[in-house]
Amino acid sequence: MENFVGIITGCNSLTGIGRATAYSIAKKNPKAIYVTDISDSNLATLAEDITKTTGVECIAKLVNASCDEDVKGVIDDAMKKYGRLDFYFANAGIGNAKSMAEQTKEEFLEMMTNNAWRYGYLLLSNIEIVFAAVKYASAAMEQTSSQKPKPSGSIVATSSIASARSGAGSMSYAASKAAVVNICQTGAWRLHGKNIRVNAVCPGVIETEMTKPLLEAIAKDPRKQRLAMLHSALERYGKPEEVGALVAFLVSRDASFINGQAMTVDGGSTAALPYLPCFVDN
């Protein structure tokens, strides 16, 4: 990733995928990384630590990633300072644990709106982030210079295994995450011939601030804990850095022929039907 310049959204959480991804990408020695979020309580220390430990220029920016003006602003800053944009990781979203019977029409629409269109209640809308990334980041990635003679770039968005399989979230959450995958696939073809790739990552259950209430509730119930361990063939939850490693690969030159894909990182959760121990040895 020599000379690469890129932007990561949703980096403020100390246990989040965005923060872990910043470190994973920094290990590949790009020129500069913008770490952004709508909250900046931990951004400055993140940027300082990355620069200190890796030598990569890391810039902390307060950005509402679902706001067109903010997205264009950070992209323009990168183009003005470095003259190029090579990767953009659109990472954020909200969850809902209510069952289909419990969820109202208003709650369903709120989930779709937050994850599919706007910013509200201090939550970033994942699909608006993806749409803005494809729309504005790709335009910057098309620009060329003496250091970057040909258009190129990689856009990655965070979806979920809920986008493809039932049982990994509420109906509205799953629908919104499926939309993220569709935007990535559609975006990949709308940028046909421009050497700009668009992919989604689909994590399983990852130990982050967002999943902490769920995992704590499971830990209090031995029966639920046993069942939860069977959700993955590895019998554990994922770590943010394991998703970050995949994103770092996708935005690098090593993934130059991977485009329009939904890459799953779930410990084997979606590799089989629900686990039935009595049939393992048969």
C-alpha positions as CSV (number, residue, x, y, z in Angstrom):
1,M,0.0,0.0,0.0
2,E,3.0,2.3,-0.6
3,N,1.8,5.9,-1.1
4,F,-1.8,5.0,-0.5
5,V,-4.1,7.6,1.2
6,G,-7.4,6.6,2.6
7,I,-10.3,7.3,4.9
8,I,-12.0,5.1,7.6
9,T,-15.3,6.0,9.2
10,G,-16.5,4.9,12.6
11,C,-13.2,4.8,14.4
12,N,-14.0,6.3,17.8
13,S,-15.0,3.2,19.7
14,L,-12.1,1.7,21.7
15,T,-13.3,-1.8,20.9
16,G,-14.7,-1.2,17.4
17,I,-14.0,-2.6,14.0
18,G,-13.0,0.9,12.6
19,R,-10.2,1.4,15.2
20,A,-8.9,-2.2,14.7
21,T,-8.9,-1.7,10.9
22,A,-6.9,1.5,11.2
23,Y,-4.1,-0.5,12.9
24,S,-4.4,-3.3,10.4
25,I,-4.1,-0.9,7.4
26,A,-1.2,1.0,9.1
27,K,0.8,-2.2,9.2
28,K,0.7,-2.3,5.4
29,N,2.6,1.1,5.3
30,P,0.3,3.5,3.4
31,K,1.2,7.1,3.3
32,A,-1.7,8.5,5.3
33,I,-4.9,7.4,7.0
34,Y,-7.8,9.6,8.0
35,V,-9.6,8.2,11.1
36,T,-13.1,9.7,11.4
37,D,-16.2,9.5,13.5
38,I,-19.1,11.7,14.6
39,S,-17.7,11.5,18.1
40,D,-14.0,12.4,18.6
41,S,-13.3,11.5,22.2
42,N,-10.8,8.8,21.2
43,L,-9.7,9.8,17.7
44,A,-6.8,12.1,18.6
45,T,-5.1,9.4,20.8
46,L,-5.7,6.8,18.1
47,A,-4.1,9.0,15.4
48,E,-1.2,9.8,17.7
49,D,-0.5,6.2,18.5
50,I,-0.7,5.0,14.9
51,T,1.8,7.7,13.8
52,K,4.1,7.0,16.7
53,T,4.1,3.2,16.4
54,T,4.0,2.8,12.6
55,G,5.3,6.0,11.1
56,V,2.2,6.3,9.0
57,E,0.6,9.8,8.9
58,C,-2.7,9.5,10.7
59,I,-5.2,12.4,10.8
60,A,-8.2,12.5,13.2
61,K,-11.3,14.2,11.8
62,L,-14.7,14.8,13.2
63,V,-17.0,13.6,10.4
64,N,-20.7,12.8,10.2
65,A,-20.2,10.1,7.6
66,S,-23.9,10.3,6.4
67,C,-23.6,14.0,5.7
68,D,-22.7,14.8,2.2
69,E,-20.9,18.0,3.2
70,D,-18.8,16.2,5.8
71,V,-17.9,13.4,3.5
72,K,-16.9,15.7,0.7
73,G,-15.0,17.8,3.2
74,V,-12.7,15.0,4.4
75,I,-12.2,13.8,0.8
76,D,-11.4,17.3,-0.4
77,D,-8.9,17.6,2.5
78,A,-7.1,14.4,1.4
79,M,-7.1,15.5,-2.2
80,K,-5.7,18.9,-1.4
81,K,-3.0,17.6,1.0
82,Y,-2.0,14.4,-0.8
83,G,-3.4,14.7,-4.3
84,R,-5.0,11.2,-4.2
85,L,-7.5,8.9,-2.6
86,D,-6.9,5.1,-2.7
87,F,-9.3,3.6,-0.2
88,Y,-12.4,4.3,1.8
89,F,-13.8,2.1,4.5
90,A,-17.5,2.8,5.2
91,N,-18.0,1.4,8.7
92,A,-21.0,2.0,11.0
93,G,-24.5,1.0,11.8
94,I,-27.1,0.3,14.4
95,G,-28.8,-2.9,15.7
96,N,-32.2,-4.0,17.0
97,A,-32.8,-7.2,19.1
98,K,-36.6,-7.2,19.0
99,S,-38.5,-10.1,17.5
100,M,-40.7,-9.8,14.5
101,A,-43.8,-9.9,16.7
102,E,-42.5,-7.2,19.0
103,Q,-41.3,-4.8,16.4
104,T,-43.8,-2.1,15.2
105,K,-44.1,-0.6,11.8
106,E,-42.5,2.6,13.1
107,E,-39.5,0.7,14.6
108,F,-39.0,-1.2,11.3
109,L,-39.1,2.0,9.3
110,E,-36.8,3.7,11.8
111,M,-34.2,0.9,11.5
112,M,-34.4,1.1,7.7
113,T,-34.1,4.9,7.8
114,N,-31.2,4.9,10.1
115,N,-29.3,2.1,8.4
116,A,-30.5,3.0,4.9
117,W,-30.7,6.7,4.7
118,R,-30.1,9.3,7.3
119,Y,-28.3,10.3,10.5
120,G,-30.3,10.4,13.7
121,Y,-30.1,10.0,17.5
122,L,-26.2,10.1,17.3
123,L,-26.2,7.0,15.2
124,L,-24.5,6.8,11.8
125,S,-26.6,5.5,8.9
126,N,-24.7,2.6,7.3
127,I,-26.2,2.7,3.9
128,E,-26.0,6.5,3.6
129,I,-22.3,6.1,4.5
130,V,-21.9,3.5,1.7
131,F,-23.9,5.5,-0.8
132,A,-21.8,8.6,0.0
133,A,-18.6,6.6,-0.2
134,V,-19.4,5.2,-3.6
135,K,-20.6,8.5,-4.9
136,Y,-17.9,10.9,-3.6
137,A,-14.9,8.6,-2.9
138,S,-15.1,7.0,-6.4
139,A,-15.0,10.5,-8.0
140,A,-11.8,11.3,-6.1
141,M,-10.3,7.9,-6.9
142,E,-10.8,8.6,-10.6
143,Q,-8.5,11.6,-10.5
144,T,-5.0,11.1,-11.7
145,S,-1.6,12.8,-11.1
146,S,2.1,12.3,-11.7
147,Q,2.1,10.0,-8.6
148,K,-1.1,8.2,-9.7
149,P,-1.2,8.0,-13.5
150,K,-4.2,5.8,-13.6
151,P,-7.6,5.8,-11.8
152,S,-7.8,3.2,-9.1
153,G,-9.2,2.7,-5.6
154,S,-11.0,0.4,-3.2
155,I,-14.2,1.0,-1.3
156,V,-15.3,-1.4,1.5
157,A,-18.4,-1.3,3.5
158,T,-19.5,-3.1,6.7
159,S,-22.5,-5.3,6.3
160,S,-23.3,-8.5,8.3
161,I,-24.0,-12.2,8.0
162,A,-27.6,-11.1,8.7
163,S,-27.6,-9.8,5.1
164,A,-27.7,-13.4,3.8
165,R,-29.0,-15.7,6.6
166,S,-31.9,-15.5,9.1
167,G,-31.1,-15.6,12.8
168,A,-28.3,-13.0,13.0
169,G,-30.5,-10.0,13.8
170,S,-34.0,-8.6,13.6
171,M,-35.8,-8.5,10.3
172,S,-35.3,-4.8,9.8
173,Y,-31.6,-5.1,10.7
174,A,-31.1,-7.9,8.2
175,A,-33.0,-6.0,5.5
176,S,-30.8,-2.9,6.0
177,K,-27.6,-5.0,5.9
178,A,-28.7,-6.8,2.7
179,A,-29.1,-3.3,1.2
180,V,-25.5,-2.5,2.0
181,V,-24.4,-5.6,0.0
182,N,-26.6,-4.7,-2.9
183,I,-25.2,-1.1,-3.0
184,C,-21.7,-2.5,-3.0
185,Q,-22.5,-5.0,-5.8
186,T,-24.3,-2.3,-7.8
187,G,-21.6,0.2,-7.2
188,A,-19.0,-2.2,-8.5
189,W,-20.8,-2.4,-11.8
190,R,-21.7,1.3,-12.0
191,L,-17.9,1.9,-11.8
192,H,-17.3,-0.6,-14.6
193,G,-14.0,-0.1,-16.3
194,K,-12.7,2.5,-13.9
195,N,-10.4,0.2,-11.9
196,I,-12.3,1.1,-8.7
197,R,-13.4,-1.9,-6.6
198,V,-16.4,-2.0,-4.2
199,N,-16.8,-4.9,-1.7
200,A,-18.7,-5.6,1.5
201,V,-17.4,-7.4,4.6
202,C,-20.0,-9.5,6.5
203,P,-19.0,-10.1,10.1
204,G,-20.6,-12.7,12.4
205,V,-20.7,-12.0,16.1
206,I,-17.8,-9.7,16.9
207,E,-16.8,-8.6,20.4
208,T,-17.3,-4.8,20.2
209,E,-19.0,-2.1,22.2
210,M,-22.2,-2.6,20.0
211,T,-22.5,-6.3,20.9
212,K,-21.4,-6.0,24.5
213,P,-25.0,-5.9,26.0
214,L,-25.9,-9.0,24.0
215,L,-22.8,-11.0,25.1
216,E,-23.2,-9.9,28.7
217,A,-26.8,-11.2,28.7
218,I,-25.7,-14.5,27.2
219,A,-23.0,-14.9,29.7
220,K,-25.5,-14.8,32.6
221,D,-27.5,-17.8,31.2
222,P,-25.6,-21.1,31.0
223,R,-28.1,-22.5,28.5
224,K,-27.8,-19.6,26.2
225,Q,-24.0,-19.6,26.6
226,R,-23.8,-23.2,25.4
227,L,-26.0,-22.5,22.4
228,A,-24.1,-19.3,21.6
229,M,-20.8,-21.2,21.4
230,L,-22.3,-23.4,18.8
231,H,-23.0,-20.5,16.5
232,S,-19.5,-20.7,15.2
233,A,-17.4,-23.7,14.1
234,L,-14.6,-22.2,16.1
235,E,-16.8,-22.1,19.2
236,R,-16.0,-18.5,20.0
237,Y,-16.8,-14.9,19.0
238,G,-14.8,-12.9,16.6
239,K,-12.3,-10.1,17.4
240,P,-12.4,-6.6,15.7
241,E,-8.9,-7.1,14.5
242,E,-9.9,-10.2,12.6
243,V,-12.4,-8.1,10.6
244,G,-9.8,-5.4,10.3
245,A,-7.3,-7.8,8.7
246,L,-9.8,-8.7,6.0
247,V,-10.6,-5.0,5.3
248,A,-6.8,-4.2,5.1
249,F,-6.5,-7.0,2.5
250,L,-9.4,-5.8,0.4
251,V,-8.1,-2.2,0.2
252,S,-4.6,-3.3,-0.7
253,R,-3.2,-4.2,-4.1
254,D,-3.2,-7.9,-3.1
255,A,-7.0,-7.9,-3.6
256,S,-6.8,-6.3,-7.0
257,F,-9.2,-8.8,-8.7
258,I,-11.8,-9.0,-5.9
259,N,-14.8,-6.8,-6.7
260,G,-18.5,-6.7,-6.0
261,Q,-18.2,-9.4,-3.3
262,A,-19.7,-9.9,0.2
263,M,-16.8,-11.4,2.1
264,T,-17.8,-13.3,5.2
265,V,-15.8,-13.4,8.4
266,D,-17.8,-15.4,10.9
267,G,-15.8,-18.3,12.2
268,G,-17.9,-20.7,10.0
269,S,-21.3,-19.6,11.3
270,T,-22.8,-19.6,7.8
271,A,-21.0,-22.7,6.6
272,A,-23.7,-25.1,7.7
273,L,-27.2,-25.6,9.1
274,P,-27.6,-25.3,12.9
275,Y,-25.1,-27.6,14.6
276,L,-26.4,-31.0,15.6
277,P,-23.8,-32.8,17.7
278,C,-25.6,-36.2,17.5
279,F,-24.8,-36.4,13.7
280,V,-21.1,-35.3,13.9
281,D,-19.7,-38.9,13.9
282,N,-22.3,-40.4,11.4
